[in-house]
Amino acid sequence: MPARRPLLLAGLVLAGAVGLLALIGARIPQAAILLELERAVGHPIEVDQARVRLVPQPALELLDVRAPDAGVLAGCLARFEARRVRLRLAVAPLLRGRAVVSRMDLDGPLLRL
């Protein structure tokens, strides 16, 4: 029986980790983050797909992102595009139901004038 204790403990730790990841994933408010991103940029943003990533750090991954009217730059109408935008989220605020972006990574950014 004592030989089973480490296995039982490992199983409990694994179940706890999976439960914590599920809790964090359920607390990522995708729509609210997109609205806040639009507010920060000041222009509407179009996203083909949004995915929640939990490992290695909670993140909201936006695919094929476009801001068709990103304002006027040097007298020209600007358009922003990116293959992927990854918004990494701080863990502690997520546990309290708040999403705080700690880092933003852009893959394939393009600004058209």
N, CA, C and O atoms as a printed pandas DataFrame, in Angstrom:
     atom_number atom_name residue_name chain_id  residue_number  x_coord  y_coord  z_coord
0              1         N          MET        A               1    0.802   -1.200    0.000
1              2        CA          MET        A               1    0.000    0.000    0.000
2              3         C          MET        A               1    0.849    1.271    0.000
3              4         O          MET        A               1    0.523    2.208   -0.729
4              5         N          PRO        A               2    1.957    1.345    0.811
5              6        CA          PRO        A               2    2.765    2.561    0.820
6              7         C          PRO        A               2    3.367    2.879   -0.549
7              8         O          PRO        A               2    3.623    4.047   -0.842
8              9         N          ALA        A               3    3.599    1.876   -1.391
9             10        CA          ALA        A               3    4.173    2.131   -2.715
10            11         C          ALA        A               3    3.192    2.875   -3.614
11            12         O          ALA        A               3    3.607    3.519   -4.577
12            13         N          ARG        A               4    1.908    2.796   -3.314
13            14        CA          ARG        A               4    0.895    3.473   -4.128
14            15         C          ARG        A               4    0.744    4.951   -3.769
15            16         O          ARG        A               4    0.185    5.719   -4.553
16            17         N          ARG        A               5    1.228    5.355   -2.611
17            18        CA          ARG        A               5    1.080    6.747   -2.191
18            19         C          ARG        A               5    1.716    7.733   -3.159
19            20         O          ARG        A               5    1.079    8.730   -3.501
20            21         N          PRO        A               6    2.948    7.502   -3.619
21            22        CA          PRO        A               6    3.521    8.444   -4.579
22            23         C          PRO        A               6    2.693    8.548   -5.863
23            24         O          PRO        A               6    2.561    9.632   -6.432
24            25         N          LEU        A               7    2.137    7.422   -6.317
25            26        CA          LEU        A               7    1.295    7.456   -7.515
26            27         C          LEU        A               7    0.011    8.227   -7.261
27            28         O          LEU        A               7   -0.438    8.997   -8.110
28            29         N          LEU        A               8   -0.571    8.020   -6.103
29            30        CA          LEU        A               8   -1.789    8.749   -5.754
30            31         C          LEU        A               8   -1.505   10.240   -5.640
31            32         O          LEU        A               8   -2.281   11.060   -6.132
32            33         N          LEU        A               9   -0.412   10.591   -5.003
33            34        CA          LEU        A               9   -0.025   11.994   -4.861
34            35         C          LEU        A               9    0.231   12.622   -6.231
35            36         O          LEU        A               9   -0.209   13.742   -6.493
36            37         N          ALA        A              10    0.937   11.907   -7.103
37            38        CA          ALA        A              10    1.204   12.418   -8.456
38            39         C          ALA        A              10   -0.105   12.609   -9.225
39            40         O          ALA        A              10   -0.263   13.590   -9.951
40            41         N          GLY        A              11   -1.036   11.676   -9.066
41            42        CA          GLY        A              11   -2.335   11.801   -9.725
42            43         C          GLY        A              11   -3.111   13.008   -9.222
43            44         O          GLY        A              11   -3.736   13.715  -10.012
44            45         N          LEU        A              12   -3.078   13.250   -7.923
45            46        CA          LEU        A              12   -3.760   14.417   -7.355
46            47         C          LEU        A              12   -3.138   15.724   -7.834
47            48         O          LEU        A              12   -3.851   16.678   -8.145
48            49         N          VAL        A              13   -1.814   15.765   -7.893
49            50        CA          VAL        A              13   -1.124   16.964   -8.380
50            51         C          VAL        A              13   -1.475   17.207   -9.844
51            52         O          VAL        A              13   -1.739   18.345  -10.234
52            53         N          LEU        A              14   -1.480   16.166  -10.649
53            54        CA          LEU        A              14   -1.823   16.296  -12.062
54            55         C          LEU        A              14   -3.267   16.769  -12.233
55            56         O          LEU        A              14   -3.538   17.644  -13.055
56            57         N          ALA        A              15   -4.184   16.201  -11.471
57            58        CA          ALA        A              15   -5.590   16.615  -11.548
58            59         C          ALA        A              15   -5.741   18.074  -11.128
59            60         O          ALA        A              15   -6.516   18.817  -11.730
60            61         N          GLY        A              16   -5.009   18.482  -10.106
61            62        CA          GLY        A              16   -5.052   19.881   -9.667
62            63         C          GLY        A              16   -4.527   20.828  -10.730
63            64         O          GLY        A              16   -5.097   21.897  -10.951
64            65         N          ALA        A              17   -3.439   20.439  -11.392
65            66        CA          ALA        A              17   -2.867   21.281  -12.450
66            67         C          ALA        A              17   -3.831   21.410  -13.625
67            68         O          ALA        A              17   -4.005   22.500  -14.170
68            69         N          VAL        A              18   -4.455   20.306  -14.013
69            70        CA          VAL        A              18   -5.431   20.335  -15.111
70            71         C          VAL        A              18   -6.620   21.205  -14.724
71            72         O          VAL        A              18   -7.111   21.985  -15.539
72            73         N          GLY        A              19   -7.085   21.075  -13.481
73            74        CA          GLY        A              19   -8.197   21.896  -13.004
74            75         C          GLY        A              19   -7.852   23.375  -13.005
75            76         O          GLY        A              19   -8.682   24.203  -13.380
76            77         N          LEU        A              20   -6.638   23.720  -12.590
77            78        CA          LEU        A              20   -6.204   25.122  -12.586
78            79         C          LEU        A              20   -6.142   25.676  -13.998
79            80         O          LEU        A              20   -6.577   26.802  -14.244
80            81         N          LEU        A              21   -5.601   24.890  -14.935
81            82        CA          LEU        A              21   -5.548   25.340  -16.329
82            83         C          LEU        A              21   -6.949   25.543  -16.891
83            84         O          LEU        A              21   -7.185   26.503  -17.625
84            85         N          ALA        A              22   -7.874   24.663  -16.563
85            86        CA          ALA        A              22   -9.257   24.815  -17.033
86            87         C          ALA        A              22   -9.892   26.067  -16.444
87            88         O          ALA        A              22  -10.619   26.781  -17.135
88            89         N          LEU        A              23   -9.622   26.334  -15.176
89            90        CA          LEU        A              23  -10.153   27.534  -14.529
90            91         C          LEU        A              23   -9.608   28.796  -15.187
91            92         O          LEU        A              23  -10.358   29.736  -15.453
92            93         N          ILE        A              24   -8.313   28.817  -15.445
93            94        CA          ILE        A              24   -7.703   29.982  -16.088
94            95         C          ILE        A              24   -8.268   30.156  -17.494
95            96         O          ILE        A              24   -8.602   31.273  -17.889
96            97         N          GLY        A              25   -8.379   29.066  -18.256
97            98        CA          GLY        A              25   -8.908   29.147  -19.615
98            99         C          GLY        A              25  -10.329   29.653  -19.645
99           100         O          GLY        A              25  -10.697   30.416  -20.538
100          101         N          ALA        A              26  -11.131   29.245  -18.692
101          102        CA          ALA        A              26  -12.526   29.680  -18.637
102          103         C          ALA        A              26  -12.642   31.145  -18.267
103          104         O          ALA        A              26  -13.675   31.761  -18.530
104          105         N          ARG        A              27  -11.617   31.718  -17.668
105          106        CA          ARG        A              27  -11.670   33.103  -17.222
106          107         C          ARG        A              27  -11.102   34.091  -18.243
107          108         O          ARG        A              27  -11.040   35.287  -17.957
108          109         N          ILE        A              28  -10.694   33.634  -19.400
109          110        CA          ILE        A              28  -10.157   34.545  -20.412
110          111         C          ILE        A              28  -11.322   35.122  -21.215
111          112         O          ILE        A              28  -11.926   34.418  -22.023
112          113         N          PRO        A              29  -11.639   36.399  -20.997
113          114        CA          PRO        A              29  -12.780   37.034  -21.674
114          115         C          PRO        A              29  -12.376   37.525  -23.071
115          116         O          PRO        A              29  -11.980   38.679  -23.237
116          117         N          GLN        A              30  -12.479   36.642  -24.070
117          118        CA          GLN        A              30  -12.014   36.960  -25.417
118          119         C          GLN        A              30  -12.663   38.223  -25.977
119          120         O          GLN        A              30  -11.969   39.115  -26.463
120          121         N          ALA        A              31  -13.981   38.300  -25.911
121          122        CA          ALA        A              31  -14.691   39.441  -26.501
122          123         C          ALA        A              31  -14.279   40.744  -25.829
123          124         O          ALA        A              31  -14.089   41.755  -26.505
124          125         N          ALA        A              32  -14.140   40.731  -24.514
125          126        CA          ALA        A              32  -13.757   41.943  -23.797
126          127         C          ALA        A              32  -12.343   42.380  -24.167
127          128         O          ALA        A              32  -12.073   43.575  -24.286
128          129         N          ILE        A              33  -11.441   41.417  -24.351
129          130        CA          ILE        A              33  -10.066   41.755  -24.735
130          131         C          ILE        A              33  -10.057   42.372  -26.125
131          132         O          ILE        A              33   -9.353   43.355  -26.353
132          133         N          LEU        A              34  -10.825   41.816  -27.064
133          134        CA          LEU        A              34  -10.881   42.385  -28.417
134          135         C          LEU        A              34  -11.453   43.797  -28.402
135          136         O          LEU        A              34  -10.949   44.674  -29.105
136          137         N          LEU        A              35  -12.494   44.028  -27.614
137          138        CA          LEU        A              35  -13.061   45.374  -27.513
138          139         C          LEU        A              35  -12.058   46.358  -26.929
139          140         O          LEU        A              35  -11.956   47.493  -27.394
140          141         N          GLU        A              36  -11.326   45.931  -25.922
141          142        CA          GLU        A              36  -10.319   46.801  -25.309
142          143         C          GLU        A              36   -9.182   47.088  -26.281
143          144         O          GLU        A              36   -8.649   48.198  -26.307
144          145         N          LEU        A              37   -8.810   46.089  -27.084
145          146        CA          LEU        A              37   -7.773   46.289  -28.098
146          147         C          LEU        A              37   -8.236   47.311  -29.130
147          148         O          LEU        A              37   -7.467   48.190  -29.520
148          149         N          GLU        A              38   -9.482   47.203  -29.573
149          150        CA          GLU        A              38  -10.033   48.195  -30.514
150          151         C          GLU        A              38  -10.045   49.586  -29.896
151          152         O          GLU        A              38   -9.717   50.567  -30.563
152          153         N          ARG        A              39  -10.421   49.672  -28.629
153          154        CA          ARG        A              39  -10.452   50.963  -27.957
154          155         C          ARG        A              39   -9.049   51.562  -27.857
155          156         O          ARG        A              39   -8.863   52.762  -28.061
156          157         N          ALA        A              40   -8.072   50.725  -27.545
157          158        CA          ALA        A              40   -6.693   51.204  -27.417
158          159         C          ALA        A              40   -6.131   51.673  -28.758
159          160         O          ALA        A              40   -5.421   52.676  -28.831
160          161         N          VAL        A              41   -6.458   50.932  -29.815
161          162        CA          VAL        A              41   -5.968   51.286  -31.156
162          163         C          VAL        A              41   -6.764   52.450  -31.727
163          164         O          VAL        A              41   -6.237   53.262  -32.487
164          165         N          GLY        A              42   -8.041   52.525  -31.355
165          166        CA          GLY        A              42   -8.888   53.611  -31.842
166          167         C          GLY        A              42   -9.546   53.325  -33.174
167          168         O          GLY        A              42  -10.093   54.231  -33.803
168          169         N          HIS        A              43   -9.499   52.067  -33.616
169          170        CA          HIS        A              43  -10.086   51.682  -34.899
170          171         C          HIS        A              43  -10.627   50.262  -34.807
171          172         O          HIS        A              43  -10.139   49.459  -34.012
172          173         N          PRO        A              44  -11.642   49.950  -35.627
173          174        CA          PRO        A              44  -12.174   48.582  -35.634
174          175         C          PRO        A              44  -11.115   47.575  -36.079
175          176         O          PRO        A              44  -10.277   47.866  -36.933
176          177         N          ILE        A              45  -11.174   46.395  -35.485
177          178        CA          ILE        A              45  -10.237   45.327  -35.814
178          179         C          ILE        A              45  -11.036   44.110  -36.247
179          180         O          ILE        A              45  -12.038   43.766  -35.620
180          181         N          GLU        A              46  -10.599   43.460  -37.315
181          182        CA          GLU        A              46  -11.225   42.228  -37.806
182          183         C          GLU        A              46  -10.284   41.063  -37.510
183          184         O          GLU        A              46   -9.080   41.151  -37.751
184          185         N          VAL        A              47  -10.837   39.979  -36.988
185          186        CA          VAL        A              47  -10.053   38.792  -36.634
186          187         C          VAL        A              47  -10.752   37.576  -37.221
187          188         O          VAL        A              47  -11.943   37.367  -36.993
188          189         N          ASP        A              48  -10.002   36.764  -37.985
189          190        CA          ASP        A              48  -10.593   35.547  -38.553
190          191         C          ASP        A              48  -10.817   34.475  -37.501
191          192         O          ASP        A              48  -11.832   33.778  -37.521
192          193         N          GLN        A              49   -9.857   34.341  -36.570
193          194        CA          GLN        A              49   -9.973   33.284  -35.571
194          195         C          GLN        A              49   -9.274   33.733  -34.292
195          196         O          GLN        A              49   -8.214   34.357  -34.339
196          197         N          ALA        A              50   -9.877   33.409  -33.151
197          198        CA          ALA        A              50   -9.269   33.671  -31.844
198          199         C          ALA        A              50   -9.188   32.350  -31.089
199          200         O          ALA        A              50  -10.164   31.604  -31.008
200          201         N          ARG        A              51   -7.995   32.071  -30.531
201          202        CA          ARG        A              51   -7.793   30.820  -29.786
202          203         C          ARG        A              51   -7.176   31.133  -28.431
203          204         O          ARG        A              51   -6.346   32.033  -28.297
204          205         N          VAL        A              52   -7.594   30.381  -27.450
205          206        CA          VAL        A              52   -7.008   30.493  -26.120
206          207         C          VAL        A              52   -5.885   29.471  -26.007
207          208         O          VAL        A              52   -6.071   28.294  -26.316
208          209         N          ARG        A              53   -4.725   29.927  -25.564
209          210        CA          ARG        A              53   -3.579   29.046  -25.305
210          211         C          ARG        A              53   -3.262   29.120  -23.822
211          212         O          ARG        A              53   -3.211   30.213  -23.259
212          213         N          LEU        A              54   -3.050   27.997  -23.188
213          214        CA          LEU        A              54   -2.753   27.981  -21.761
214          215         C          LEU        A              54   -1.301   27.671  -21.450
215          216         O          LEU        A              54   -0.805   28.038  -20.384
216          217         N          VAL        A              55   -0.609   26.997  -22.369
217          218        CA          VAL        A              55    0.768   26.580  -22.139
218          219         C          VAL        A              55    1.646   27.202  -23.207
219          220         O          VAL        A              55    1.252   27.159  -24.372
220          221         N          PRO        A              56    2.776   27.765  -22.917
221          222        CA          PRO        A              56    3.458   27.821  -21.628
222          223         C          PRO        A              56    2.930   28.932  -20.713
223          224         O          PRO        A              56    3.220   28.931  -19.516
224          225         N          GLN        A              57    2.168   29.869  -21.254
225          226        CA          GLN        A              57    1.581   30.961  -20.469
226          227         C          GLN        A              57    0.212   31.253  -21.068
227          228         O          GLN        A              57    0.045   31.160  -22.284
228          229         N          PRO        A              58   -0.777   31.606  -20.236
229          230        CA          PRO        A              58   -2.090   31.933  -20.801
230          231         C          PRO        A              58   -1.965   33.042  -21.841
231          232         O          PRO        A              58   -1.276   34.040  -21.629
232          233         N          ALA        A              59   -2.646   32.846  -22.969
233          234        CA          ALA        A              59   -2.569   33.833  -24.044
234          235         C          ALA        A              59   -3.821   33.742  -24.904
235          236         O          ALA        A              59   -4.470   32.700  -24.990
236          237         N          LEU        A              60   -4.134   34.845  -25.526
237          238        CA          LEU        A              60   -5.175   34.883  -26.543
238          239         C          LEU        A              60   -4.453   35.077  -27.862
239          240         O          LEU        A              60   -3.748   36.068  -28.051
240          241         N          GLU        A              61   -4.626   34.132  -28.773
241          242        CA          GLU        A              61   -3.942   34.151  -30.059
242          243         C          GLU        A              61   -4.958   34.537  -31.128
243          244         O          GLU        A              61   -5.966   33.855  -31.313
244          245         N          LEU        A              62   -4.687   35.626  -31.827
245          246        CA          LEU        A              62   -5.571   36.130  -32.877
246          247         C          LEU        A              62   -4.923   35.845  -34.218
247          248         O          LEU        A              62   -3.757   36.183  -34.425
248          249         N          LEU        A              63   -5.667   35.224  -35.141
249          250        CA          LEU        A              63   -5.125   34.860  -36.448
250          251         C          LEU        A              63   -5.753   35.717  -37.539
251          252         O          LEU        A              63   -6.944   36.026  -37.494
252          253         N          ASP        A              64   -4.943   36.093  -38.512
253          254        CA          ASP        A              64   -5.358   36.925  -39.642
254          255         C          ASP        A              64   -6.090   38.176  -39.163
255          256         O          ASP        A              64   -7.295   38.336  -39.355
256          257         N          VAL        A              65   -5.322   39.042  -38.539
257          258        CA          VAL        A              65   -5.839   40.272  -37.946
258          259         C          VAL        A              65   -5.721   41.407  -38.952
259          260         O          VAL        A              65   -4.706   41.554  -39.633
260          261         N          ARG        A              66   -6.785   42.209  -39.030
261          262        CA          ARG        A              66   -6.793   43.354  -39.950
262          263         C          ARG        A              66   -7.438   44.553  -39.278
263          264         O          ARG        A              66   -8.412   44.430  -38.536
264          265         N          ALA        A              67   -6.870   45.708  -39.557
265          266        CA          ALA        A              67   -7.505   46.978  -39.206
266          267         C          ALA        A              67   -7.613   47.727  -40.529
267          268         O          ALA        A              67   -6.691   48.450  -40.905
268          269         N          PRO        A              68   -8.744   47.562  -41.249
269          270        CA          PRO        A              68   -8.860   48.124  -42.592
270          271         C          PRO        A              68   -8.777   49.647  -42.616
271          272         O          PRO        A              68   -8.369   50.233  -43.619
272          273         N          ASP        A              69   -9.160   50.281  -41.528
273          274        CA          ASP        A              69   -9.074   51.739  -41.439
274          275         C          ASP        A              69   -8.276   52.070  -40.192
275          276         O          ASP        A              69   -8.844   52.361  -39.139
276          277         N          ALA        A              70   -6.955   52.024  -40.315
277          278        CA          ALA        A              70   -6.079   52.249  -39.170
278          279         C          ALA        A              70   -5.694   53.713  -39.037
279          280         O          ALA        A              70   -4.709   54.034  -38.372
280          281         N          GLY        A              71   -6.454   54.601  -39.658
281          282        CA          GLY        A              71   -6.189   56.032  -39.545
282          283         C          GLY        A              71   -5.441   56.575  -40.736
283          284         O          GLY        A              71   -5.264   55.898  -41.749
284          285         N          VAL        A              72   -5.008   57.805  -40.594
285          286        CA          VAL        A              72   -4.279   58.484  -41.663
286          287         C          VAL        A              72   -2.851   58.691  -41.205
287          288         O          VAL        A              72   -2.599   59.214  -40.119
288          289         N          LEU        A              73   -1.912   58.271  -42.055
289          290        CA          LEU        A              73   -0.491   58.414  -41.764
290          291         C          LEU        A              73    0.166   59.058  -42.975
291          292         O          LEU        A              73    0.077   58.528  -44.083
292          293         N          ALA        A              74    0.817   60.182  -42.780
293          294        CA          ALA        A              74    1.484   60.920  -43.862
294          295         C          ALA        A              74    0.501   61.245  -44.990
295          296         O          ALA        A              74    0.855   61.209  -46.168
296          297         N          GLY        A              75   -0.722   61.557  -44.612
297          298        CA          GLY        A              75   -1.724   61.932  -45.611
298          299         C          GLY        A              75   -2.343   60.767  -46.347
299          300         O          GLY        A              75   -3.154   60.977  -47.250
300          301         N          CYS        A              76   -1.988   59.549  -45.992
301          302        CA          CYS        A              76   -2.525   58.352  -46.655
302          303         C          CYS        A              76   -3.362   57.546  -45.670
303          304         O          CYS        A              76   -3.087   57.531  -44.470
304          305         N          LEU        A              77   -4.381   56.880  -46.189
305          306        CA          LEU        A              77   -5.177   55.973  -45.370
306          307         C          LEU        A              77   -4.335   54.734  -45.074
307          308         O          LEU        A              77   -3.836   54.086  -45.995
308          309         N          ALA        A              78   -4.178   54.408  -43.806
309          310        CA          ALA        A              78   -3.335   53.281  -43.411
310          311         C          ALA        A              78   -4.197   52.050  -43.170
311          312         O          ALA        A              78   -5.340   52.146  -42.721
312          313         N          ARG        A              79   -3.623   50.892  -43.478
313          314        CA          ARG        A              79   -4.268   49.601  -43.245
314          315         C          ARG        A              79   -3.230   48.704  -42.571
315          316         O          ARG        A              79   -2.109   48.560  -43.059
316          317         N          PHE        A              80   -3.616   48.105  -41.448
317          318        CA          PHE        A              80   -2.720   47.224  -40.713
318          319         C          PHE        A              80   -3.168   45.779  -40.877
319          320         O          PHE        A              80   -4.364   45.488  -40.859
320          321         N          GLU        A              81   -2.207   44.877  -41.036
321          322        CA          GLU        A              81   -2.483   43.445  -41.125
322          323         C          GLU        A              81   -1.406   42.687  -40.351
323          324         O          GLU        A              81   -0.269   43.147  -40.244
324          325         N          ALA        A              82   -1.772   41.527  -39.814
325          326        CA          ALA        A              82   -0.807   40.628  -39.174
326          327         C          ALA        A              82   -1.321   39.204  -39.298
327          328         O          ALA        A              82   -2.517   38.951  -39.156
328          329         N          ARG        A              83   -0.406   38.271  -39.565
329          330        CA          ARG        A              83   -0.793   36.849  -39.628
330          331         C          ARG        A              83   -1.263   36.364  -38.260
331          332         O          ARG        A              83   -2.224   35.604  -38.143
332          333         N          ARG        A              84   -0.543   36.834  -37.212
333          334        CA          ARG        A              84   -0.884   36.389  -35.866
334          335         C          ARG        A              84   -0.526   37.476  -34.863
335          336         O          ARG        A              84    0.530   38.103  -34.951
336          337         N          VAL        A              85   -1.416   37.684  -33.920
337          338        CA          VAL        A              85   -1.156   38.556  -32.776
338          339         C          VAL        A              85   -1.378   37.705  -31.536
339          340         O          VAL        A              85   -2.457   37.147  -31.341
340          341         N          ARG        A              86   -0.362   37.610  -30.711
341          342        CA          ARG        A              86   -0.476   36.820  -29.482
342          343         C          ARG        A              86   -0.427   37.771  -28.297
343          344         O          ARG        A              86    0.550   38.493  -28.097
344          345         N          LEU        A              87   -1.504   37.756  -27.514
345          346        CA          LEU        A              87   -1.603   38.584  -26.318
346          347         C          LEU        A              87   -1.372   37.681  -25.110
347          348         O          LEU        A              87   -2.233   36.880  -24.745
348          349         N          ARG        A              88   -0.204   37.821  -24.498
349          350        CA          ARG        A              88    0.109   37.000  -23.323
350          351         C          ARG        A              88   -0.522   37.659  -22.096
351          352         O          ARG        A              88   -0.450   38.875  -21.918
352          353         N          LEU        A              89   -1.134   36.839  -21.265
353          354        CA          LEU        A              89   -1.904   37.336  -20.135
354          355         C          LEU        A              89   -1.242   36.970  -18.811
355          356         O          LEU        A              89   -0.743   35.858  -18.639
356          357         N          ALA        A              90   -1.245   37.919  -17.882
357          358        CA          ALA        A              90   -0.707   37.683  -16.543
358          359         C          ALA        A              90   -1.642   36.715  -15.802
359          360         O          ALA        A              90   -2.862   36.857  -15.879
360          361         N          VAL        A              91   -1.085   35.748  -15.096
361          362        CA          VAL        A              91   -1.871   34.692  -14.452
362          363         C          VAL        A              91   -2.642   35.203  -13.238
363          364         O          VAL        A              91   -3.834   34.922  -13.117
364          365         N          ALA        A              92   -2.004   35.937  -12.346
365          366        CA          ALA        A              92   -2.656   36.358  -11.097
366          367         C          ALA        A              92   -3.952   37.134  -11.346
367          368         O          ALA        A              92   -4.959   36.825  -10.709
368          369         N          PRO        A              93   -3.977   38.129  -12.244
369          370        CA          PRO        A              93   -5.240   38.823  -12.492
370          371         C          PRO        A              93   -6.327   37.906  -13.066
371          372         O          PRO        A              93   -7.509   38.106  -12.785
372          373         N          LEU        A              94   -5.940   36.900  -13.872
373          374        CA          LEU        A              94   -6.925   35.967  -14.433
374          375         C          LEU        A              94   -7.652   35.199  -13.332
375          376         O          LEU        A              94   -8.846   34.922  -13.443
376          377         N          LEU        A              95   -6.934   34.864  -12.284
377          378        CA          LEU        A              95   -7.555   34.139  -11.178
378          379         C          LEU        A              95   -8.592   35.001  -10.461
379          380         O          LEU        A              95   -9.490   34.480   -9.799
380          381         N          ARG        A              96   -8.464   36.330  -10.596
381          382        CA          ARG        A              96   -9.442   37.260  -10.020
382          383         C          ARG        A              96  -10.471   37.709  -11.055
383          384         O          ARG        A              96  -11.293   38.581  -10.775
384          385         N          GLY        A              97  -10.429   37.111  -12.258
385          386        CA          GLY        A              97  -11.416   37.429  -13.288
386          387         C          GLY        A              97  -11.069   38.623  -14.148
387          388         O          GLY        A              97  -11.933   39.129  -14.865
388          389         N          ARG        A              98   -9.823   39.094  -14.100
389          390        CA          ARG        A              98   -9.385   40.234  -14.914
390          391         C          ARG        A              98   -8.322   39.764  -15.903
391          392         O          ARG        A              98   -7.489   38.918  -15.577
392          393         N          ALA        A              99   -8.358   40.310  -17.090
393          394        CA          ALA        A              99   -7.348   39.986  -18.096
394          395         C          ALA        A              99   -6.397   41.170  -18.224
395          396         O          ALA        A              99   -6.816   42.279  -18.555
396          397         N          VAL        A             100   -5.125   40.931  -17.961
397          398        CA          VAL        A             100   -4.091   41.956  -18.089
398          399         C          VAL        A             100   -3.059   41.440  -19.083
399          400         O          VAL        A             100   -2.424   40.411  -18.853
400          401         N          VAL        A             101   -2.898   42.160  -20.186
401          402        CA          VAL        A             101   -1.928   41.768  -21.215
402          403         C          VAL        A             101   -0.539   42.144  -20.720
403          404         O          VAL        A             101   -0.264   43.312  -20.442
404          405         N          SER        A             102    0.335   41.145  -20.612
405          406        CA          SER        A             102    1.699   41.400  -20.154
406          407         C          SER        A             102    2.677   41.538  -21.321
407          408         O          SER        A             102    3.771   42.082  -21.169
408          409         N          ARG        A             103    2.265   41.038  -22.485
409          410        CA          ARG        A             103    3.142   41.109  -23.665
410          411         C          ARG        A             103    2.309   40.890  -24.914
411          412         O          ARG        A             103    1.342   40.128  -24.896
412          413         N          MET        A             104    2.683   41.558  -26.002
413          414        CA          MET        A             104    2.016   41.355  -27.284
414          415         C          MET        A             104    3.091   41.037  -28.322
415          416         O          MET        A             104    4.051   41.789  -28.493
416          417         N          ASP        A             105    2.912   39.908  -29.011
417          418        CA          ASP        A             105    3.827   39.496  -30.076
418          419         C          ASP        A             105    3.089   39.560  -31.398
419          420         O          ASP        A             105    1.938   39.132  -31.487
420          421         N          LEU        A             106    3.749   40.097  -32.443
421          422        CA          LEU        A             106    3.172   40.184  -33.784
422          423         C          LEU        A             106    3.977   39.304  -34.727
423          424         O          LEU        A             106    5.206   39.371  -34.745
424          425         N          ASP        A             107    3.290   38.480  -35.510
425          426        CA          ASP        A             107    3.917   37.698  -36.574
426          427         C          ASP        A             107    3.412   38.221  -37.902
427          428         O          ASP        A             107    2.204   38.287  -38.129
428          429         N          GLY        A             108    4.313   38.588  -38.765
429          430        CA          GLY        A             108    3.947   39.046  -40.101
430          431         C          GLY        A             108    3.197   40.369  -40.109
431          432         O          GLY        A             108    2.208   40.508  -40.830
432          433         N          PRO        A             109    3.652   41.361  -39.311
433          434        CA          PRO        A             109    2.929   42.637  -39.340
434          435         C          PRO        A             109    3.184   43.384  -40.655
435          436         O          PRO        A             109    4.279   43.321  -41.214
436          437         N          LEU        A             110    2.171   44.080  -41.130
437          438        CA          LEU        A             110    2.268   44.824  -42.383
438          439         C          LEU        A             110    1.423   46.086  -42.255
439          440         O          LEU        A             110    0.257   46.025  -41.866
440          441         N          LEU        A             111    2.015   47.218  -42.583
441          442        CA          LEU        A             111    1.295   48.491  -42.590
442          443         C          LEU        A             111    1.264   48.979  -44.023
443          444         O          LEU        A             111    2.303   49.283  -44.609
444          445         N          ARG        A             112    0.066   49.052  -44.586
445          446        CA          ARG        A             112   -0.086   49.497  -45.960
446          447         C          ARG        A             112   -0.555   50.947  -45.972
447          448         O          ARG        A             112   -1.443   51.331  -45.211
448          449         N          LEU        A             113    0.049   51.739  -46.841
449          450        CA          LEU        A             113   -0.359   53.132  -47.015
450          451         C          LEU        A             113   -0.942   53.336  -48.382
451          452         O          LEU        A             113   -1.346   54.448  -48.720
